[in-house]
Amino acid sequence: MIAGMTYYQIASFFIIYSFIGWCVEVVYQALKRGKVINRGFLNGPVCPVYGFGVLAVFAFTKSVLPSLTALSESRMTGEDNLVDLLVLFLLGVLLATSVELIAGWLLDVCFHARWWDYTQVPLNFHGYICLRFSIIWGLAIVLVVKVVQPAMESESTFHMPERYGWPLLAVLYAVYLADFIVTVLIVAGMNRRLTELDEIQKKMRIVSNGLSQTLGGNTLNTQQKIDETRLQAHLAGKELKDYSSEKLEDLRARKAALEKQILSHPYFGSLRLLNAFPDLVHEKYDSILKTVKQTGSAILAGRGDSEE
């Protein structure tokens, strides 16, 4: 056992509350944005941060403050007093907020992007956490520990024998792992394409600026030189303009192809992630990402209109 829980309980609780967290996120986003989206870093119906948050609370209360926990031996009763509920609320605020902070920081460090951003919310810390949602997490933990968990444990299905439960969990975690690997590859691919888009934009500016300076310099020179030199400068400028135009067309074509790759697969690719995290802020290429997100929003809006 670990922190008063068996390995089977830990594995089960993580899957269950990751799924419940995903359901909560889908409902919240539907109410907030007026549409149903697959809200989560992974493609599957799971939000791991919820699983880790609930496990952190269960582990702490079970091992340190067992009187507050609502695992198998405890139920919601009239004996719960305000002090116990307040302590549980504060623990929920502290532990769940810590998990959110660590998760946001790790995602930022690993993928150079902030997947949720509270910078516009009062009393936030580097955009990773904020007081408003910390209070919500605290209330949610009280609800989970005192209502949701006891209700689940009262169901006979929750007491599936381990000889059947472990194979099921093995399959679920295998899918979980595959989903995680695929998502990491998708994000890594998106970052590579954003890097290339940034390089293309720099080249386009160099070509455009070089063309402007050369043509401008040739024009000034031709005002001070004889007709033959003016003609040569004009021809040289025309050749440069033709070359630069061709170069710009190649760069634009490559840029469009990269944007198309990023915005492909709306249900299992980069476009799904951009739709699921509209506040995504990239550490290096945020201006490029904003342009791509605007195009992606237009694509999704067009698909929604066509489906209607």
N, C-alpha and C positions, 0 to 999 in steps of 0.2 A: 504493500500500500504506500501511497504518497500523499502526505497532508490529509490523512484520514479518508482517502478515497482509493478504491481499487483501480487497477489499470483499465479494467473493463468500464468502470464508471467514467473515468477520465476520457477515454476514447469515445464513449457514447455521448457524454455531455458536450464535448467539443463539436461533434457533428450536429447534434440537435440544436444547440444554441447558435451555431453558425448559420443554420438554415432559418431559425426563427428570426435572427438578426437580418438576414436577407429579406424575409417577408416584411419586416418592419420598414426597411429601407424602401422597398417597392411601394408600399402603401403611402409612406411619407412623401416620396417623390411624385406619386400620382396625385396626391392632394396639393402639393406645392406647384408642380409644373403642368398639371392637367393631362398627363399622359403616362402610360405604363412603360417603364424601361427596365432592363436588366441591370439593376444598380449593384455593382460589385466589381472588385478588381479582377476576380476570376470569372470565367464564363458560366460556370455552374451556379445553381441557386444556393450560394454560401457566401457569407461575409466573415472571414476568419477573425477579424478584430473583435466581433461579438463573442465568439467562442472563447478566445483568450481572456476577454474581460470577465465573463461569467466564471470561468475556471479560476481566475485569480481570486475572485471574491469567495468562491466555495472553498478553495484551499486555505485562505486566511481564516475565514470564520470557523471552518472545521477543525483546524489545528490550534488556533489561538483563542477564538471566542466561540466555542461550540454551542453555547446557549442561544446564539443568534442564527445558527444555520437551520435550514429546512430540508436537510437531507433525510434519509430513510427513517430516522428515529424521531423526527420533530415535525409538527404540523401547526397550521395557523390556529391559534386559540385565543380566547378572550384574555389570556394571561399576558399577552404581549403588551408591554407598557411603552409609553412615549419615549422613554430614555433608550430602550433597546432599539426602537425604530429609528431614532435620531442617530444613534451610533452606527447602525447598519447603513443609513443614508450617507453619512459622512465617509464611511469605508467605501461605499459604492462610488462616491464622487472621487475619492483619492485613487482607488485602484483602477477604475474604468478610465478615468482621465489619463492616468499614467500609461495604460495600455495604448490609448489613442495617440498620446504624445510619442511614445516609442515607435509605434507603427508608422505614423506620419513621417517621423525623422528617418527611419530606415528606408521607407519608400523614396524619400527625397535623396538620400545618400546613394542608394543603389541605382535609381533610375533618373536622377537629376530632374525630378519633377515633384511638385506638391499636388497631390491628388485631391485634397480638399483644402480650402483656403478660408480661414476665418479673419483675415486681416481687416475686413470691413465691418466685423462684428465687435462691439465694445468689449473691453477687458479680455483681449485675446493674448496668447503668447506665441509670437512668431508665426501666427496663422495656423498653427497646428491644433491648438485647443482654445476654448473660450469658456467663460463662466456660464453662459446660457446653457450650452450643451453639457457642461459638467453637472449642472443641477439636474438636467434631464436624465443623465446617466445615473445619478444617485437615486432618483425616484424610480427609474426602471429597475435598478438592482433590488430595491425594496419589494417591488412587485414580483420580480422573478423569484427571490428567495422565500417570500412569504405566501405567494399565491401560485405562480406558474409551476415551480418545482414540486410542491406538494400535490398539485392536481395531476401532474404527469406520473408521479410515483404511485398514485392511487389507481392508475390504469394497469390492468393485468398485462397489457402489451409491453409495458415498460420493463416488466420482469421476465423478458425472454431469456430462456436458458443460455448460458454462455456458449455452449457447444453449437448453438444456432446463431447466436449473436456475433461471435468472433468472425466466422466466414463472411457474414453480411458486412461487418465493419471493414474487413480486409478488402472487399470489392469496392466499397465506398471510398476508402482511403487511396486505393489504387487509381480510381477515377480522379480523386482530389489531386493526387500527385501529378497525374498526366495533365490535368487542367492547369496546374501551377506552371509546369514546364512550358506548355504551349503559350500561356499568357506572358511569361518572361521572354520567350522568343519573339512574340508579337511586339512587346514594348521595346526590346533591343532593336528589332527591325525598324520600328518607327523612329527611334533615336538616330539610327544610321541614315535614314532618309531625310530627317530634319537637318542633320549635319550636311548632307549633300545639297539640300535645298539652300542652306546658308551659303555654301561655297558657290553655287550657281548664281545666287543673287549678287554676291561680291564680284564675280566675273562679269555679270551683265552690267554692273555699274562701271567697272574698269573699261569695258569695251565702249560703253556709251560716253563716258567722260573722255576717253582717249580720242574718240571720233570727234567730239565737240571741240576739244582743244586743237586737234590737228587741222580740222576744217577752218576753225576761227583763225589760227595762225596763218594758214595758206591764204585766206581772204585778205588779211592785213598785208601780207607780203606782196600780193598781186597789185596792191595799190601803189607800190613803190618800184615795181619792176616793169620791164618792157613787155610787150604783148606776148612774145615767145615764152618768156618765163611764166607769165600769167597763165598761158595755155597749158604748160607742163604742170604747173601747180594744180590747175583745175582737173587735169586728167588724173594726176596722182590722188587728189582728193576724191574723185569719183570712184577710182579703184578701191581706195580705203573704205569708202562708204558702202560699196557693194560687198566687200569682204566682211565688214562689220555687220551689215544687215544679215548676211548669211550666218555669221557667227551667232548673232542674237537670236535668230530663228531656231538654230540648233539648241541653244540654251533654253529657250522658251519651251521647246518640244520636250526636252528632258525634264524641265520643271513640271510641266503638265503631267508627264508620265509618273513622276514621283508622287505628286499629289493624288493621282488616281490610285496608286498602290496604297497610300496611307488611308484613303477613304473607301477602300474595298472591304467587302465582308462586313455588313452592318450588324450581324448577329454574333460573330465569333472573331472579329478582327479589331483593327485600330479604331475604326469608325464607331464600334460599339463602346469602346473605352472612352472616346471623346464625347459620346452622347451620355454615357453614364456619369462622367465627371466633367460637367460643363465649367466648373471653376478651376480646372487643371491649369497650373502655372508651371511652365518649364524654366529651369534655372538658366539655360543658355540661349534657347531659341523661342522665347515666349512670343515675340512679335510674329514670327513665321507661323507658330502654332495657332495664334489667334486667327490669322488669315485662313489657315487650313480648316479650323473649326467653323468659321463662317460658311465656307463652301460645303462642309459636311452637314451643317444645319439646313442649308438650302436643299441638299440632296435628300435628307430625311423628310423634310417638309414636302418635297415633290413626291416622294414615295407614299407619304400619308395621303396626299390629295388623290393620287392615282388609285390607291386602295379604296378610297371612298367612292 
